Amino acid sequence: MSVKDSDELKEKKRPGRKPMTPEEKAEAAIIRAAEKAMADNLRPEIFMQYQGEQTDMSTLLEAAKADFRSTRKRIRIINLKLYVKPEERTAYYVINEKYEGRISF
């Protein structure tokens, strides 16, 4: 590539984006803030599929909490681990690393 070719490339700049007006900038900032709030509060939907059946994992979590609260009303749930065994159609849970239980689905 010669010096002449590189000078031609510098002169042939591609057009950039059109500058935004202050109103467009404000509107874009509002949209970005809303998207950030949605991302910060993301609650993913998680499903388990096994042998042609589908189970919503959030439903299993709520069922485990309800089962625990049916016997231990005054204990606050700080930590919950859910172990799912689809072949048994059972979910086992451990709450606060101390209390164990199981639910069928």
Phi and psi in degrees as GROMACS dihedral restraints (atoms count N, CA, C in turn):
[ dihedral_restraints ]
;  ai    aj    ak    al  type     phi  dphi    fc
    3     4     5     6     1   -87.5    20    10
    4     5     6     7     1   170.4    20    10
    6     7     8     9     1   -62.9    20    10
    7     8     9    10     1   -37.4    20    10
    9    10    11    12     1   -63.2    20    10
   10    11    12    13     1   -41.1    20    10
   12    13    14    15     1   -64.4    20    10
   13    14    15    16     1   -41.0    20    10
   15    16    17    18     1   -68.4    20    10
   16    17    18    19     1   -34.3    20    10
   18    19    20    21     1   -65.4    20    10
   19    20    21    22     1   -38.0    20    10
   21    22    23    24     1   -66.1    20    10
   22    23    24    25     1   -37.9    20    10
   24    25    26    27     1   -64.7    20    10
   25    26    27    28     1   -38.9    20    10
   27    28    29    30     1   -65.7    20    10
   28    29    30    31     1   -35.4    20    10
   30    31    32    33     1   -75.1    20    10
   31    32    33    34     1   -28.6    20    10
   33    34    35    36     1   -92.4    20    10
   34    35    36    37     1    67.4    20    10
   36    37    38    39     1   -78.9    20    10
   37    38    39    40     1   142.6    20    10
   39    40    41    42     1   -78.4    20    10
   40    41    42    43     1   146.8    20    10
   42    43    44    45     1   -66.9    20    10
   43    44    45    46     1   139.1    20    10
   45    46    47    48     1   -90.0    20    10
   46    47    48    49     1  -171.6    20    10
   48    49    50    51     1   -72.8    20    10
   49    50    51    52     1   150.8    20    10
   51    52    53    54     1   -71.8    20    10
   52    53    54    55     1   133.2    20    10
   54    55    56    57     1   -59.4    20    10
   55    56    57    58     1   144.6    20    10
   57    58    59    60     1   -83.5    20    10
   58    59    60    61     1   146.4    20    10
   60    61    62    63     1   -77.7    20    10
   61    62    63    64     1   162.7    20    10
   63    64    65    66     1   -57.6    20    10
   64    65    66    67     1   -35.5    20    10
   66    67    68    69     1   -67.0    20    10
   67    68    69    70     1   -41.5    20    10
   69    70    71    72     1   -65.9    20    10
   70    71    72    73     1   -37.8    20    10
   72    73    74    75     1   -63.7    20    10
   73    74    75    76     1   -42.9    20    10
   75    76    77    78     1   -64.1    20    10
   76    77    78    79     1   -42.4    20    10
   78    79    80    81     1   -64.9    20    10
   79    80    81    82     1   -41.9    20    10
   81    82    83    84     1   -64.0    20    10
   82    83    84    85     1   -38.2    20    10
   84    85    86    87     1   -64.7    20    10
   85    86    87    88     1   -39.7    20    10
   87    88    89    90     1   -64.5    20    10
   88    89    90    91     1   -43.0    20    10
   90    91    92    93     1   -63.7    20    10
   91    92    93    94     1   -44.6    20    10
   93    94    95    96     1   -62.0    20    10
   94    95    96    97     1   -40.2    20    10
   96    97    98    99     1   -65.0    20    10
   97    98    99   100     1   -40.2    20    10
   99   100   101   102     1   -65.6    20    10
  100   101   102   103     1   -42.0    20    10
  102   103   104   105     1   -64.6    20    10
  103   104   105   106     1   -38.7    20    10
  105   106   107   108     1   -65.1    20    10
  106   107   108   109     1   -41.5    20    10
  108   109   110   111     1   -63.4    20    10
  109   110   111   112     1   -40.4    20    10
  111   112   113   114     1   -65.7    20    10
  112   113   114   115     1   -40.3    20    10
  114   115   116   117     1   -67.4    20    10
  115   116   117   118     1   -37.9    20    10
  117   118   119   120     1   -67.8    20    10
  118   119   120   121     1   -29.1    20    10
  120   121   122   123     1  -104.5    20    10
  121   122   123   124     1    26.0    20    10
  123   124   125   126     1   -61.2    20    10
  124   125   126   127     1   129.0    20    10
  126   127   128   129     1  -125.9    20    10
  127   128   129   130     1    92.8    20    10
  129   130   131   132     1   -66.8    20    10
  130   131   132   133     1   148.8    20    10
  132   133   134   135     1   -95.1    20    10
  133   134   135   136     1   125.6    20    10
  135   136   137   138     1  -120.4    20    10
  136   137   138   139     1   127.4    20    10
  138   139   140   141     1  -121.1    20    10
  139   140   141   142     1   148.3    20    10
  141   142   143   144     1  -115.7    20    10
  142   143   144   145     1   129.4    20    10
  144   145   146   147     1  -115.7    20    10
  145   146   147   148     1   131.3    20    10
  147   148   149   150     1  -150.2    20    10
  148   149   150   151     1   124.6    20    10
  150   151   152   153     1    48.0    20    10
  151   152   153   154     1    48.6    20    10
  153   154   155   156     1    80.7    20    10
  154   155   156   157     1     1.8    20    10
  156   157   158   159     1  -114.5    20    10
  157   158   159   160     1   151.4    20    10
  159   160   161   162     1  -124.8    20    10
  160   161   162   163     1   136.7    20    10
  162   163   164   165     1  -128.8    20    10
  163   164   165   166     1   134.0    20    10
  165   166   167   168     1   -82.6    20    10
  166   167   168   169     1   122.4    20    10
  168   169   170   171     1   -67.8    20    10
  169   170   171   172     1   -31.5    20    10
  171   172   173   174     1   -66.5    20    10
  172   173   174   175     1   -31.5    20    10
  174   175   176   177     1   -65.8    20    10
  175   176   177   178     1   -39.6    20    10
  177   178   179   180     1   -66.0    20    10
  178   179   180   181     1   -39.8    20    10
  180   181   182   183     1   -61.0    20    10
  181   182   183   184     1   -45.7    20    10
  183   184   185   186     1   -64.9    20    10
  184   185   186   187     1   -36.9    20    10
  186   187   188   189     1   -66.6    20    10
  187   188   189   190     1   -38.7    20    10
  189   190   191   192     1   -65.3    20    10
  190   191   192   193     1   -42.3    20    10
  192   193   194   195     1   -62.6    20    10
  193   194   195   196     1   -43.9    20    10
  195   196   197   198     1   -64.5    20    10
  196   197   198   199     1   -41.3    20    10
  198   199   200   201     1   -62.5    20    10
  199   200   201   202     1   -42.6    20    10
  201   202   203   204     1   -65.1    20    10
  202   203   204   205     1   -44.4    20    10
  204   205   206   207     1   -68.8    20    10
  205   206   207   208     1   -21.2    20    10
  207   208   209   210     1   -67.6    20    10
  208   209   210   211     1   -24.9    20    10
  210   211   212   213     1  -109.6    20    10
  211   212   213   214     1   -28.0    20    10
  213   214   215   216     1  -129.4    20    10
  214   215   216   217     1    85.3    20    10
  216   217   218   219     1   -75.1    20    10
  217   218   219   220     1   -31.2    20    10
  219   220   221   222     1   -91.9    20    10
  220   221   222   223     1    -7.1    20    10
  222   223   224   225     1   -90.0    20    10
  223   224   225   226     1   126.1    20    10
  225   226   227   228     1   -79.4    20    10
  226   227   228   229     1   136.7    20    10
  228   229   230   231     1   -86.0    20    10
  229   230   231   232     1   114.1    20    10
  231   232   233   234     1  -104.7    20    10
  232   233   234   235     1   -35.1    20    10
  234   235   236   237     1  -138.8    20    10
  235   236   237   238     1   134.4    20    10
  237   238   239   240     1  -138.3    20    10
  238   239   240   241     1   126.0    20    10
  240   241   242   243     1  -118.0    20    10
  241   242   243   244     1   134.1    20    10
  243   244   245   246     1  -120.8    20    10
  244   245   246   247     1   125.1    20    10
  246   247   248   249     1  -114.6    20    10
  247   248   249   250     1   118.0    20    10
  249   250   251   252     1  -105.1    20    10
  250   251   252   253     1   129.3    20    10
  252   253   254   255     1  -118.7    20    10
  253   254   255   256     1    91.7    20    10
  255   256   257   258     1   -63.9    20    10
  256   257   258   259     1   -29.7    20    10
  258   259   260   261     1   -66.7    20    10
  259   260   261   262     1   -23.9    20    10
  261   262   263   264     1   -99.8    20    10
  262   263   264   265     1    -5.5    20    10
  264   265   266   267     1    52.7    20    10
  265   266   267   268     1    44.0    20    10
  267   268   269   270     1  -136.4    20    10
  268   269   270   271     1   144.6    20    10
  270   271   272   273     1  -121.3    20    10
  271   272   273   274     1   130.1    20    10
  273   274   275   276     1  -103.2    20    10
  274   275   276   277     1   142.5    20    10
  276   277   278   279     1  -130.1    20    10
  277   278   279   280     1   152.4    20    10
  279   280   281   282     1  -128.8    20    10
  280   281   282   283     1   122.8    20    10
  282   283   284   285     1  -113.8    20    10
  283   284   285   286     1   131.7    20    10
  285   286   287   288     1    55.8    20    10
  286   287   288   289     1    28.3    20    10
  288   289   290   291     1    57.4    20    10
  289   290   291   292     1    21.6    20    10
  291   292   293   294     1  -136.1    20    10
  292   293   294   295     1   -41.9    20    10
  294   295   296   297     1  -102.2    20    10
  295   296   297   298     1   133.2    20    10
  297   298   299   300     1  -118.8    20    10
  298   299   300   301     1   154.8    20    10
  300   301   302   303     1  -168.1    20    10
  301   302   303   304     1   179.0    20    10
  303   304   305   306     1  -148.3    20    10
  304   305   306   307     1   152.9    20    10
  306   307   308   309     1  -134.8    20    10
  307   308   309   310     1   150.4    20    10
  309   310   311   312     1  -100.1    20    10
  310   311   312   313     1   151.9    20    10
